[in-house]
Amino acid sequence: MLVLSRKIGESIYINGKIIVKVVRINGNRVKIGIEAPKDVHIMRSELGELSERSFRRHKPTDASIGSNFMASMI
């Protein structure tokens, strides 16, 4: 894991296409802005965890349907 320090208004670039910018710092909370191409899916980690749990709970019983579903998710 790369750990960086940034001040308000400073950015980091990821793969030359994604920009993460520190917008505001208030106490122990940091507000960031993310600029990325439309085909890049961005999700808060807690929503990703909920989505993963939901998928496991509603997993199709037919293995072929499940594998096709997973392939479409990737």
C-alpha positions in Angstrom: 0.0 0.0 0.0 1.3 3.4 -0.9 0.6 6.0 1.8 0.8 9.7 0.8 0.3 13.0 2.6 -1.6 15.7 0.7 -2.8 19.1 1.6 -6.1 20.7 0.6 -6.2 21.2 -3.2 -3.4 18.7 -3.8 -4.0 15.7 -6.0 -2.6 12.3 -7.0 -2.9 10.7 -10.4 -3.5 7.0 -10.9 -2.6 5.5 -14.2 -2.6 8.9 -15.8 -6.4 8.8 -16.1 -7.8 9.0 -12.5 -7.3 12.1 -10.3 -7.9 12.0 -6.6 -8.0 15.4 -5.0 -8.2 16.5 -1.3 -11.2 18.9 -1.3 -11.7 19.6 2.5 -10.3 18.5 5.8 -12.6 18.8 8.9 -11.3 17.2 12.1 -10.7 13.6 11.4 -12.7 13.6 8.1 -11.2 14.1 4.7 -13.4 15.0 1.7 -12.0 13.8 -1.6 -12.9 14.4 -5.2 -12.3 11.7 -7.9 -12.2 12.4 -11.6 -12.2 9.2 -13.7 -13.3 8.0 -17.1 -17.0 7.0 -17.2 -16.0 3.3 -17.7 -14.2 3.2 -14.3 -16.6 2.0 -11.6 -16.1 3.8 -8.2 -17.8 2.5 -5.1 -17.4 3.2 -1.4 -15.9 0.2 0.4 -18.9 -0.3 2.7 -21.2 -0.5 -0.3 -18.9 -3.0 -2.0 -19.0 -5.2 1.1 -22.8 -5.0 1.2 -23.0 -5.9 -2.5 -20.7 -8.9 -2.0 -22.8 -10.2 1.0 -26.0 -9.7 -1.0 -24.6 -11.7 -4.0 -23.5 -14.6 -1.7 -27.0 -14.7 -0.1 -28.9 -14.7 -3.5 -26.4 -16.9 -5.4 -28.2 -19.0 -8.1 -28.4 -22.7 -7.4 -27.6 -23.7 -10.9 -23.7 -23.6 -11.2 -23.8 -22.7 -14.9 -26.1 -19.7 -14.2 -23.9 -18.6 -11.3 -20.7 -18.8 -13.3 -22.2 -16.8 -16.2 -23.5 -14.3 -13.7 -20.0 -13.9 -12.1 -18.4 -13.5 -15.6 -20.8 -10.7 -16.3 -19.9 -9.0 -13.0 -16.2 -8.9 -13.8 
